[in-house]
Amino acid sequence: MSRDEIFEKIQTVLDDALGVDEDEVTPNASLTADLGAESIDFLDIVFRIEKTFDIKIPQGELFPEGLTENPEWVADGNLTDAGLAMLKERMGHVDFDAIENGDRNVSKIADSITVDSLVNFVEMKLGS
């Protein structure tokens, strides 16, 4: 499956899950900041991606979980160097440059997850 085909299917997934127009679903659109996804929506997105691409996504693989409970990863509401390293290792499909070079508030993590991140993730899953 080509990257363009994956992108088109992700557009449909997000249109169905979030009720957004497909033209709003651009590669750089943040799921939270631009498309209005909330934490409950992430479960629906995972389910729809699994069904659409016939893949299994273990809990916490696509979106981070339990991050704020670990004091090695988050201190005073900000991502630590260890936390950033962990995210980059576990979530290679997401570009964390904005967090690495700017605001490390944990609320910004979700903003880093873009449509392109989902395409990267599916591409990796289908390739393995």
MMTF fields as JSON, N, C-alpha, C and O atoms, coordinates in Angstrom:
{
  "mmtfVersion": "1.0.0",
  "mmtfProducer": "UNKNOWN",
  "numBonds": 511,
  "numAtoms": 512,
  "numGroups": 128,
  "numChains": 1,
  "numModels": 1,
  "chainsPerModel": [1],
  "groupsPerChain": [128],
  "chainIdList": ["A"],
  "bondAtomList": [4, 2, 8, 6, 12, 10, 16, 14, 20, 18, 24, 22, 28, 26, 32, 30, 36, 34, 40, 38, 44, 42, 48, 46, 52, 50, 56, 54, 60, 58, 64, 62, 68, 66, 72, 70, 76, 74, 80, 78, 84, 82, 88, 86, 92, 90, 96, 94, 100, 98, 104, 102, 108, 106, 112, 110, 116, 114, 120, 118, 124, 122, 128, 126, 132, 130, 136, 134, 140, 138, 144, 142, 148, 146, 152, 150, 156, 154, 160, 158, 164, 162, 168, 166, 172, 170, 176, 174, 180, 178, 184, 182, 188, 186, 192, 190, 196, 194, 200, 198, 204, 202, 208, 206, 212, 210, 216, 214, 220, 218, 224, 222, 228, 226, 232, 230, 236, 234, 240, 238, 244, 242, 248, 246, 252, 250, 256, 254, 260, 258, 264, 262, 268, 266, 272, 270, 276, 274, 280, 278, 284, 282, 288, 286, 292, 290, 296, 294, 300, 298, 304, 302, 308, 306, 312, 310, 316, 314, 320, 318, 324, 322, 328, 326, 332, 330, 336, 334, 340, 338, 344, 342, 348, 346, 352, 350, 356, 354, 360, 358, 364, 362, 368, 366, 372, 370, 376, 374, 380, 378, 384, 382, 388, 386, 392, 390, 396, 394, 400, 398, 404, 402, 408, 406, 412, 410, 416, 414, 420, 418, 424, 422, 428, 426, 432, 430, 436, 434, 440, 438, 444, 442, 448, 446, 452, 450, 456, 454, 460, 458, 464, 462, 468, 466, 472, 470, 476, 474, 480, 478, 484, 482, 488, 486, 492, 490, 496, 494, 500, 498, 504, 502, 508, 506],
  "bondOrderList": [1, 1, 1, 1, 1, 1, 1, 1, 1, 1, 1, 1, 1, 1, 1, 1, 1, 1, 1, 1, 1, 1, 1, 1, 1, 1, 1, 1, 1, 1, 1, 1, 1, 1, 1, 1, 1, 1, 1, 1, 1, 1, 1, 1, 1, 1, 1, 1, 1, 1, 1, 1, 1, 1, 1, 1, 1, 1, 1, 1, 1, 1, 1, 1, 1, 1, 1, 1, 1, 1, 1, 1, 1, 1, 1, 1, 1, 1, 1, 1, 1, 1, 1, 1, 1, 1, 1, 1, 1, 1, 1, 1, 1, 1, 1, 1, 1, 1, 1, 1, 1, 1, 1, 1, 1, 1, 1, 1, 1, 1, 1, 1, 1, 1, 1, 1, 1, 1, 1, 1, 1, 1, 1, 1, 1, 1, 1],
  "groupList": [{"groupName": "MET", "atomNameList": ["N", "CA", "C", "O"], "elementList": ["N", "C", "C", "O"], "formalChargeList": [0, 0, 0, 0], "bondAtomList": [1, 0, 2, 1, 3, 2], "bondOrderList": [1, 1, 2], "singleLetterCode": "M", "chemCompType": "L-PEPTIDE LINKING"}, {"groupName": "SER", "atomNameList": ["N", "CA", "C", "O"], "elementList": ["N", "C", "C", "O"], "formalChargeList": [0, 0, 0, 0], "bondAtomList": [1, 0, 2, 1, 3, 2], "bondOrderList": [1, 1, 2], "singleLetterCode": "S", "chemCompType": "L-PEPTIDE LINKING"}, {"groupName": "ARG", "atomNameList": ["N", "CA", "C", "O"], "elementList": ["N", "C", "C", "O"], "formalChargeList": [0, 0, 0, 0], "bondAtomList": [1, 0, 2, 1, 3, 2], "bondOrderList": [1, 1, 2], "singleLetterCode": "R", "chemCompType": "L-PEPTIDE LINKING"}, {"groupName": "ASP", "atomNameList": ["N", "CA", "C", "O"], "elementList": ["N", "C", "C", "O"], "formalChargeList": [0, 0, 0, 0], "bondAtomList": [1, 0, 2, 1, 3, 2], "bondOrderList": [1, 1, 2], "singleLetterCode": "D", "chemCompType": "L-PEPTIDE LINKING"}, {"groupName": "GLU", "atomNameList": ["N", "CA", "C", "O"], "elementList": ["N", "C", "C", "O"], "formalChargeList": [0, 0, 0, 0], "bondAtomList": [1, 0, 2, 1, 3, 2], "bondOrderList": [1, 1, 2], "singleLetterCode": "E", "chemCompType": "L-PEPTIDE LINKING"}, {"groupName": "ILE", "atomNameList": ["N", "CA", "C", "O"], "elementList": ["N", "C", "C", "O"], "formalChargeList": [0, 0, 0, 0], "bondAtomList": [1, 0, 2, 1, 3, 2], "bondOrderList": [1, 1, 2], "singleLetterCode": "I", "chemCompType": "L-PEPTIDE LINKING"}, {"groupName": "PHE", "atomNameList": ["N", "CA", "C", "O"], "elementList": ["N", "C", "C", "O"], "formalChargeList": [0, 0, 0, 0], "bondAtomList": [1, 0, 2, 1, 3, 2], "bondOrderList": [1, 1, 2], "singleLetterCode": "F", "chemCompType": "L-PEPTIDE LINKING"}, {"groupName": "LYS", "atomNameList": ["N", "CA", "C", "O"], "elementList": ["N", "C", "C", "O"], "formalChargeList": [0, 0, 0, 0], "bondAtomList": [1, 0, 2, 1, 3, 2], "bondOrderList": [1, 1, 2], "singleLetterCode": "K", "chemCompType": "L-PEPTIDE LINKING"}, {"groupName": "GLN", "atomNameList": ["N", "CA", "C", "O"], "elementList": ["N", "C", "C", "O"], "formalChargeList": [0, 0, 0, 0], "bondAtomList": [1, 0, 2, 1, 3, 2], "bondOrderList": [1, 1, 2], "singleLetterCode": "Q", "chemCompType": "L-PEPTIDE LINKING"}, {"groupName": "THR", "atomNameList": ["N", "CA", "C", "O"], "elementList": ["N", "C", "C", "O"], "formalChargeList": [0, 0, 0, 0], "bondAtomList": [1, 0, 2, 1, 3, 2], "bondOrderList": [1, 1, 2], "singleLetterCode": "T", "chemCompType": "L-PEPTIDE LINKING"}, {"groupName": "VAL", "atomNameList": ["N", "CA", "C", "O"], "elementList": ["N", "C", "C", "O"], "formalChargeList": [0, 0, 0, 0], "bondAtomList": [1, 0, 2, 1, 3, 2], "bondOrderList": [1, 1, 2], "singleLetterCode": "V", "chemCompType": "L-PEPTIDE LINKING"}, {"groupName": "LEU", "atomNameList": ["N", "CA", "C", "O"], "elementList": ["N", "C", "C", "O"], "formalChargeList": [0, 0, 0, 0], "bondAtomList": [1, 0, 2, 1, 3, 2], "bondOrderList": [1, 1, 2], "singleLetterCode": "L", "chemCompType": "L-PEPTIDE LINKING"}, {"groupName": "ALA", "atomNameList": ["N", "CA", "C", "O"], "elementList": ["N", "C", "C", "O"], "formalChargeList": [0, 0, 0, 0], "bondAtomList": [1, 0, 2, 1, 3, 2], "bondOrderList": [1, 1, 2], "singleLetterCode": "A", "chemCompType": "L-PEPTIDE LINKING"}, {"groupName": "GLY", "atomNameList": ["N", "CA", "C", "O"], "elementList": ["N", "C", "C", "O"], "formalChargeList": [0, 0, 0, 0], "bondAtomList": [1, 0, 2, 1, 3, 2], "bondOrderList": [1, 1, 2], "singleLetterCode": "G", "chemCompType": "PEPTIDE LINKING"}, {"groupName": "PRO", "atomNameList": ["N", "CA", "C", "O"], "elementList": ["N", "C", "C", "O"], "formalChargeList": [0, 0, 0, 0], "bondAtomList": [1, 0, 2, 1, 3, 2], "bondOrderList": [1, 1, 2], "singleLetterCode": "P", "chemCompType": "L-PEPTIDE LINKING"}, {"groupName": "ASN", "atomNameList": ["N", "CA", "C", "O"], "elementList": ["N", "C", "C", "O"], "formalChargeList": [0, 0, 0, 0], "bondAtomList": [1, 0, 2, 1, 3, 2], "bondOrderList": [1, 1, 2], "singleLetterCode": "N", "chemCompType": "L-PEPTIDE LINKING"}, {"groupName": "TRP", "atomNameList": ["N", "CA", "C", "O"], "elementList": ["N", "C", "C", "O"], "formalChargeList": [0, 0, 0, 0], "bondAtomList": [1, 0, 2, 1, 3, 2], "bondOrderList": [1, 1, 2], "singleLetterCode": "W", "chemCompType": "L-PEPTIDE LINKING"}, {"groupName": "HIS", "atomNameList": ["N", "CA", "C", "O"], "elementList": ["N", "C", "C", "O"], "formalChargeList": [0, 0, 0, 0], "bondAtomList": [1, 0, 2, 1, 3, 2], "bondOrderList": [1, 1, 2], "singleLetterCode": "H", "chemCompType": "L-PEPTIDE LINKING"}],
  "groupTypeList": [0, 1, 2, 3, 4, 5, 6, 4, 7, 5, 8, 9, 10, 11, 3, 3, 12, 11, 13, 10, 3, 4, 3, 4, 10, 9, 14, 15, 12, 1, 11, 9, 12, 3, 11, 13, 12, 4, 1, 5, 3, 6, 11, 3, 5, 10, 6, 2, 5, 4, 7, 9, 6, 3, 5, 7, 5, 14, 8, 13, 4, 11, 6, 14, 4, 13, 11, 9, 4, 15, 14, 4, 16, 10, 12, 3, 13, 15, 11, 9, 3, 12, 13, 11, 12, 0, 11, 7, 4, 2, 0, 13, 17, 10, 3, 6, 3, 12, 5, 4, 15, 13, 3, 2, 15, 10, 1, 7, 5, 12, 3, 1, 5, 9, 10, 3, 1, 11, 10, 15, 6, 10, 4, 0, 7, 11, 13, 1],
  "groupIdList": [1, 2, 3, 4, 5, 6, 7, 8, 9, 10, 11, 12, 13, 14, 15, 16, 17, 18, 19, 20, 21, 22, 23, 24, 25, 26, 27, 28, 29, 30, 31, 32, 33, 34, 35, 36, 37, 38, 39, 40, 41, 42, 43, 44, 45, 46, 47, 48, 49, 50, 51, 52, 53, 54, 55, 56, 57, 58, 59, 60, 61, 62, 63, 64, 65, 66, 67, 68, 69, 70, 71, 72, 73, 74, 75, 76, 77, 78, 79, 80, 81, 82, 83, 84, 85, 86, 87, 88, 89, 90, 91, 92, 93, 94, 95, 96, 97, 98, 99, 100, 101, 102, 103, 104, 105, 106, 107, 108, 109, 110, 111, 112, 113, 114, 115, 116, 117, 118, 119, 120, 121, 122, 123, 124, 125, 126, 127, 128],
  "secStructList": [7, 7, 2, 2, 2, 2, 2, 2, 2, 2, 2, 2, 2, 2, 2, 2, 2, 2, 7, 7, 7, 4, 4, 4, 7, 7, 6, 6, 7, 5, 6, 6, 6, 6, 6, 7, 7, 7, 2, 2, 2, 2, 2, 2, 2, 2, 2, 2, 2, 2, 2, 2, 2, 6, 7, 7, 7, 7, 6, 6, 1, 1, 1, 7, 7, 1, 4, 4, 4, 7, 6, 6, 6, 3, 3, 6, 6, 3, 3, 7, 2, 2, 2, 2, 2, 2, 2, 2, 2, 2, 6, 6, 6, 1, 7, 7, 2, 2, 2, 2, 6, 1, 7, 7, 5, 4, 4, 4, 6, 4, 4, 4, 7, 5, 2, 2, 2, 2, 2, 2, 2, 2, 2, 2, 2, 2, 2, 7],
  "xCoordList": [0.853, 0.0, 0.903, 1.851, 0.613, 1.445, 1.137, 0.094, 2.061, 1.876, 0.627, -0.104, 0.379, -0.809, -2.096, -3.075, -2.087, -3.264, -3.502, -4.641, -2.407, -2.526, -3.096, -3.999, -2.573, -3.048, -4.547, -5.285, -4.995, -6.424, -7.294, -8.366, -6.842, -7.611, -7.596, -8.595, -6.47, -6.388, -7.339, -7.992, -7.426, -8.383, -9.792, -10.526, -10.161, -11.502, -11.688, -12.734, -10.678, -10.742, -11.011, -11.894, -10.253, -10.39, -11.691, -12.284, -12.134, -13.428, -14.539, -15.418, -14.493, -15.511, -15.406, -16.42, -14.179, -13.987, -14.214, -14.748, -13.813, -13.856, -14.915, -15.176, -15.523, -16.54, -15.97, -16.65, -14.714, -14.094, -14.189, -14.385, -14.053, -14.052, -12.694, -11.664, -12.7, -11.445, -10.444, -9.239, -10.906, -9.958, -9.249, -8.23, -9.775, -9.105, -7.989, -7.08, -8.072, -7.12, -5.91, -5.81, -4.999, -3.761, -2.628, -2.758, -1.53, -0.428, 0.052, 0.36, 0.123, 0.655, -0.398, -0.072, -1.642, -2.705, -2.506, -2.364, -2.497, -2.418, -3.78, -4.815, -3.769, -5.044, -5.811, -7.036, -5.097, -5.778, -5.962, -7.083, -4.891, -4.953, -5.765, -6.519, -5.613, -6.277, -7.588, -8.524, -7.642, -8.815, -9.737, -10.792, -9.343, -10.215, -10.353, -11.309, -9.411, -9.487, -9.283, -8.464, -10.044, -9.906, -9.467, -9.465, -9.097, -8.545, -9.456, -8.965, -10.744, -11.679, -11.667, -11.903, -11.392, -11.339, -10.189, -10.275, -9.106, -7.946, -8.286, -7.759, -9.146, -9.578, -10.314, -10.082, -11.2, -11.953, -11.016, -11.178, -10.048, -9.097, -8.298, -8.129, -7.804, -7.055, -7.924, -7.479, -9.157, -10.069, -10.276, -10.201, -10.532, -10.79, -9.552, -9.668, -8.378, -7.146, -6.927, -6.546, -7.169, -7.029, -7.939, -7.505, -9.18, -10.155, -9.807, -9.857, -9.458, -9.185, -7.978, -7.994, -6.93, -5.682, -5.433, -4.394, -6.396, -6.283, -4.964, -4.202, -4.725, -3.538, -3.966, -5.074, -3.092, -3.337, -2.41, -1.209, -2.98, -2.213, -2.267, -3.301, -1.155, -1.126, -1.366, -1.008, -1.977, -2.29, -1.02, 0.006, -1.093, 0.022, 1.032, 1.979, 0.861, 1.834, 1.659, 2.645, 0.44, 0.186, 0.168, 0.684, -0.419, -0.51, 0.077, -0.107, 0.785, 1.436, 0.422, -0.653, 0.793, -0.058, 0.805, 1.968, 0.253, 0.935, 2.164, 2.97, 2.303, 3.49, 3.628, 4.707, 2.545, 2.622, 2.802, 3.155, 2.567, 2.727, 4.182, 4.494, 5.078, 6.478, 7.309, 7.474, 7.833, 8.597, 9.923, 10.514, 10.391, 11.598, 11.295, 12.192, 10.035, 9.639, 9.035, 9.174, 8.367, 7.695, 7.996, 7.826, 8.445, 8.694, 8.043, 8.271, 7.237, 6.544, 5.757, 5.694, 5.164, 4.323, 5.084, 4.491, 6.404, 7.232, 7.957, 8.352, 8.118, 8.809, 10.293, 10.916, 10.862, 12.297, 13.061, 12.451, 14.381, 15.193, 14.922, 14.824, 14.799, 14.512, 13.135, 12.957, 12.167, 10.824, 10.806, 10.141, 11.532, 11.612, 12.293, 11.843, 13.365, 14.07, 13.154, 13.149, 12.375, 11.445, 10.393, 10.098, 9.836, 8.824, 9.403, 8.774, 10.59, 11.213, 11.474, 11.355, 11.832, 12.094, 10.796, 10.725, 9.785, 8.519, 7.653, 6.875, 7.797, 6.897, 7.691, 7.606, 8.457, 9.283, 8.489, 9.054, 7.196, 6.331, 5.974, 5.384, 6.334, 5.977, 7.23, 8.285, 7.107, 8.201, 8.089, 7.181, 9.008, 8.996, 9.948, 10.299, 10.374, 11.324, 10.807, 11.572, 9.536, 8.983, 9.07, 9.323, 8.862, 8.962, 10.427, 10.786, 11.254, 12.67, 13.309, 14.161, 12.906, 13.513, 12.666, 12.99, 11.593, 10.714, 10.019, 10.644, 8.724, 7.893, 7.763, 7.285, 8.182, 8.127, 6.942, 6.906, 5.975, 4.793, 4.112, 3.956, 3.703, 3.115, 1.859, 1.502, 1.2, 0.011, 0.353, -0.521, 1.608, 2.039, 2.316, 2.426, 2.428, 2.738, 1.664, 1.98, 0.419, -0.675, -0.675, -1.049, -0.253, -0.201, 0.824, 0.72, 1.811, 2.854, 2.36, 2.983, 1.248, 0.727, -0.117, -1.192, 0.395, -0.237, -0.794, -0.602, -1.48, -1.985, -0.805, -0.876, 0.279, 1.473, 2.033, 2.561, 1.918, 2.352, 1.581, 2.157, 0.283, -0.541, -0.147, -0.083, 0.115, 0.552, 1.882, 2.056, 2.824, 4.12, 3.92, 4.545, 3.039, 2.774, 2.242, 2.753, 1.225, 0.632, 1.655, 1.728, 2.444, 3.491, 4.454, 4.821, 4.856, 5.756, 5.079, 5.704, 3.817, 3.098, 2.928, 3.083, 2.615, 2.406, 3.723, 3.747, 4.821, 6.124, 6.752, 7.695, 6.229, 6.859, 6.156, 6.56],
  "yCoordList": [-1.173, 0.0, 1.242, 1.323, 2.184, 3.385, 4.356, 4.267, 5.276, 6.285, 7.127, 7.482, 7.446, 8.224, 7.457, 8.044, 6.146, 5.332, 5.278, 5.352, 5.148, 5.159, 6.491, 6.527, 7.593, 8.925, 9.066, 9.57, 8.626, 8.73, 7.955, 8.423, 6.774, 5.978, 6.633, 6.59, 7.233, 7.953, 9.153, 9.446, 9.842, 10.948, 10.465, 11.114, 9.336, 8.78, 8.392, 8.669, 7.752, 7.37, 8.602, 8.584, 9.669, 10.874, 11.604, 12.192, 11.573, 12.162, 11.458, 12.108, 10.126, 9.342, 9.496, 9.646, 9.46, 9.495, 10.876, 10.998, 11.915, 13.271, 14.166, 15.266, 13.697, 14.512, 15.737, 16.754, 15.644, 16.762, 16.523, 15.392, 17.578, 17.444, 16.914, 17.249, 16.089, 15.521, 16.595, 16.374, 17.754, 18.805, 19.436, 20.105, 19.23, 19.7, 18.746, 19.122, 17.516, 16.48, 16.556, 15.824, 17.464, 17.641, 16.939, 16.662, 16.65, 15.94, 16.605, 15.907, 17.924, 18.622, 18.975, 19.58, 18.609, 18.932, 18.138, 16.916, 18.846, 18.206, 17.606, 18.232, 16.382, 15.742, 16.545, 16.643, 17.123, 17.861, 19.329, 19.838, 20.008, 21.458, 21.839, 22.812, 21.075, 21.443, 20.697, 21.249, 19.44, 18.622, 18.394, 17.775, 18.891, 18.855, 17.51, 17.3, 16.587, 15.278, 15.429, 16.226, 14.65, 14.603, 13.188, 12.295, 12.99, 11.699, 10.52, 9.466, 10.675, 9.592, 9.269, 8.128, 10.271, 10.063, 9.158, 8.454, 9.172, 8.362, 6.873, 6.126, 6.436, 5.029, 4.684, 3.628, 5.568, 5.354, 5.35, 4.536, 6.252, 6.325, 5.026, 4.469, 4.539, 3.279, 2.149, 1.379, 2.05, 1.004, 1.084, 0.072, 2.277, 2.446, 2.142, 1.577, 2.513, 2.204, 0.69, 0.138, 0.026, -1.436, -2.089, -2.965, -1.668, -2.242, -1.905, -2.773, -0.656, -0.193, -0.894, -1.266, -1.071, -1.624, -3.08, -3.656, -3.666, -5.047, -5.279, -6.198, -4.404, -4.511, -4.501, -4.076, -4.966, -4.932, -3.886, -3.878, -3.002, -1.934, -2.15, -1.908, -2.606, -2.778, -1.452, -0.382, -1.551, -0.367, 0.444, -0.104, 1.751, 2.651, 2.742, 3.523, 1.969, 1.995, 3.205, 3.806, 3.559, 4.674, 6.008, 7.004, 6.035, 7.241, 6.953, 5.854, 7.921, 7.659, 7.461, 8.061, 6.597, 6.347, 6.319, 5.919, 6.738, 6.651, 7.535, 7.351, 8.462, 9.313, 10.164, 10.242, 10.796, 11.753, 11.097, 11.775, 9.784, 9.097, 8.786, 8.434, 8.907, 8.556, 9.825, 10.627, 10.014, 11.231, 11.329, 12.406, 10.217, 10.28, 10.914, 11.449, 10.853, 11.352, 12.748, 13.517, 13.077, 14.371, 14.958, 14.295, 16.211, 16.932, 18.306, 19.031, 18.656, 19.954, 20.209, 21.338, 19.156, 19.295, 19.395, 19.61, 19.238, 19.329, 18.017, 17.305, 17.719, 16.522, 16.65, 17.658, 15.634, 15.622, 15.104, 14.641, 15.183, 14.618, 13.119, 12.596, 12.425, 10.988, 10.718, 9.751, 11.568, 11.424, 11.628, 10.89, 12.625, 12.885, 11.718, 11.287, 11.213, 10.072, 8.857, 8.15, 8.613, 7.491, 7.657, 6.711, 8.857, 9.095, 8.873, 8.241, 9.393, 9.241, 7.769, 7.345, 6.992, 5.576, 4.805, 3.994, 5.058, 4.329, 4.809, 4.044, 6.085, 6.678, 7.301, 8.504, 6.471, 6.942, 7.543, 8.202, 7.322, 7.844, 9.322, 9.942, 9.889, 11.279, 12.152, 11.744, 13.346, 14.315, 15.175, 15.998, 14.98, 15.718, 16.91, 17.404, 17.384, 18.503, 19.754, 20.431, 20.072, 21.285, 21.209, 22.215, 20.024, 19.854, 19.874, 20.488, 19.202, 19.126, 20.511, 20.8, 21.348, 22.666, 23.811, 24.979, 23.486, 24.55, 24.187, 23.724, 24.404, 24.178, 22.684, 21.932, 22.255, 20.842, 20.499, 19.42, 21.399, 21.107, 19.87, 19.742, 18.95, 17.69, 17.907, 17.049, 19.024, 19.298, 19.46, 19.334, 19.736, 19.936, 18.619, 18.593, 17.529, 16.24, 15.859, 15.467, 15.97, 15.601, 16.457, 15.983, 17.727, 18.603, 18.127, 18.458, 17.354, 16.845, 15.7, 15.372, 15.094, 13.959, 14.5, 15.064, 14.312, 14.857, 13.735, 12.55, 14.143, 13.176, 12.41, 11.195, 13.121, 12.483, 11.443, 10.416, 11.704, 10.735, 9.426, 8.342, 9.535, 8.34, 7.587, 6.357, 8.331, 7.704, 6.986, 5.849, 7.648, 7.024, 5.741, 4.72, 5.799, 4.636, 3.462, 2.347, 3.718, 2.644, 2.095, 0.885, 2.978, 2.53, 1.569, 0.53, 1.921, 1.064, -0.272, -1.327, -0.234, -1.464, -2.388, -3.603, -1.815, -2.637, -3.198, -4.253, -2.485, -2.933, -3.997, -4.674, -4.146, -5.115, -6.455, -7.379],
  "zCoordList": [0.0, 0.0, 0.0, 0.782, -0.858, -0.951, 0.193, 0.841, 0.422, 1.459, 1.17, 2.096, -0.093, -0.467, -0.147, 0.313, -0.394, -0.084, 1.428, 1.89, 2.194, 3.654, 4.112, 4.948, 3.568, 3.937, 3.666, 4.512, 2.499, 2.158, 3.133, 3.517, 3.537, 4.497, 5.887, 6.606, 6.257, 7.534, 7.5, 8.502, 6.372, 6.233, 6.547, 7.291, 5.984, 6.209, 7.671, 8.258, 8.264, 9.678, 10.537, 11.394, 10.308, 11.133, 10.85, 11.754, 9.613, 9.264, 10.043, 10.61, 10.065, 10.771, 12.282, 12.963, 12.812, 14.263, 14.858, 15.96, 14.137, 14.691, 14.061, 14.549, 12.981, 12.316, 11.634, 11.505, 11.194, 10.482, 8.988, 8.545, 8.217, 6.765, 6.315, 6.9, 5.277, 4.79, 4.392, 4.508, 3.925, 3.521, 4.724, 4.554, 5.937, 7.152, 7.57, 8.309, 7.089, 7.473, 6.54, 5.555, 6.884, 6.126, 6.869, 8.061, 6.194, 6.863, 8.154, 9.121, 8.191, 9.363, 10.411, 11.432, 10.174, 11.133, 12.42, 12.39, 13.555, 14.867, 15.19, 14.965, 15.721, 16.049, 17.09, 17.018, 18.065, 19.13, 18.783, 18.823, 18.447, 18.239, 17.006, 17.034, 15.921, 14.669, 14.411, 13.833, 14.846, 14.529, 15.723, 15.585, 16.891, 18.06, 18.752, 19.497, 18.521, 19.176, 20.681, 21.138, 21.432, 22.886, 23.251, 22.404, 24.504, 24.914, 24.572, 24.169, 24.72, 24.408, 22.908, 22.51, 22.093, 20.642, 20.237, 19.23, 21.018, 20.665, 20.66, 19.835, 21.555, 21.562, 20.28, 19.691, 19.847, 18.62, 17.408, 16.5, 17.397, 16.282, 16.2, 15.115, 17.348, 17.358, 16.807, 15.956, 17.289, 16.83, 15.314, 14.617, 14.821, 13.384, 12.533, 11.446, 13.026, 12.29, 12.255, 11.223, 13.38, 13.414, 12.376, 11.627, 12.334, 11.396, 9.946, 9.074, 9.695, 8.335, 7.721, 6.548, 8.529, 7.995, 8.41, 8.086, 9.128, 9.589, 10.338, 10.035, 11.331, 12.176, 13.639, 13.964, 14.511, 15.954, 16.554, 16.285, 17.372, 18.006, 19.516, 20.138, 20.115, 21.567, 22.289, 21.796, 23.46, 24.257, 24.501, 24.904, 24.256, 24.504, 23.376, 23.468, 22.315, 21.224, 20.309, 19.883, 20.011, 19.102, 19.837, 19.329, 21.019, 21.835, 23.212, 23.735, 23.817, 25.118, 26.233, 26.236, 27.189, 28.357, 29.603, 29.544, 30.728, 32.006, 32.14, 33.052, 31.261, 31.226, 32.478, 33.064, 32.887, 33.99, 35.352, 36.317, 35.45, 36.728, 37.051, 38.189, 36.073, 36.283, 36.515, 35.596, 37.736, 38.038, 37.28, 37.208, 36.717, 35.885, 34.527, 33.876, 34.1, 32.791, 32.836, 31.885, 33.934, 34.054, 35.424, 36.447, 35.434, 36.681, 36.568, 35.6, 37.558, 37.566, 36.285, 35.798, 35.75, 34.558, 33.254, 32.197, 33.324, 32.123, 31.856, 32.779, 30.594, 30.159, 30.475, 30.139, 31.118, 31.415, 30.189, 29.226, 30.229, 29.153, 29.022, 27.912, 30.171, 30.152, 29.55, 28.81, 29.866, 29.313, 27.808, 27.081, 27.349, 25.912, 25.199, 24.138, 25.777, 25.177, 25.089, 24.081, 26.153, 26.155, 25.05, 24.321, 24.935, 23.897, 22.501, 21.653, 22.276, 20.953, 20.636, 19.487, 21.664, 21.45, 21.192, 20.269, 22.001, 21.884, 20.729, 20.159, 20.394, 19.407, 18.261, 18.013, 17.571, 16.468, 15.324, 14.451, 15.321, 14.272, 14.47, 13.585, 15.641, 15.967, 15.95, 16.435, 15.395, 15.374, 16.637, 16.755, 17.565, 18.825, 18.829, 19.901, 17.661, 17.592, 18.293, 18.979, 18.136, 18.753, 20.275, 20.937, 20.821, 22.274, 22.701, 23.706, 21.934, 22.284, 22.293, 23.134, 21.377, 21.229, 21.785, 21.571, 22.491, 22.969, 24.264, 25.219, 24.276, 25.463, 25.743, 24.893, 26.922, 27.281, 28.17, 28.761, 28.272, 29.073, 28.503, 27.288, 29.393, 28.932, 28.087, 27.279, 28.263, 27.45, 25.971, 25.113, 25.675, 24.288, 23.557, 22.331, 24.318, 23.695, 22.683, 21.559, 23.066, 22.163, 20.903, 19.831, 21.026, 19.853, 18.829, 17.648, 19.272, 18.376, 17.504, 16.494, 17.888, 17.124, 15.98, 16.185, 14.778, 13.574, 12.707, 12.982, 11.666, 10.686, 10.101, 9.918, 9.808, 9.266, 10.243, 9.816, 11.554, 12.562, 12.404, 12.499, 12.164, 11.985, 10.712, 10.703, 9.649, 8.398, 8.627, 8.19, 9.312, 9.622, 10.412, 10.124, 11.415, 12.268, 11.436, 11.532, 10.63, 9.83, 8.851, 8.635, 8.26, 7.34, 8.057, 7.508, 9.277, 10.047, 10.375, 10.257, 10.782, 11.156, 9.941, 10.056, 8.797, 7.616, 7.091, 6.458, 7.357, 6.9, 7.787, 7.378, 9.007, 9.915, 9.888, 10.594]
}
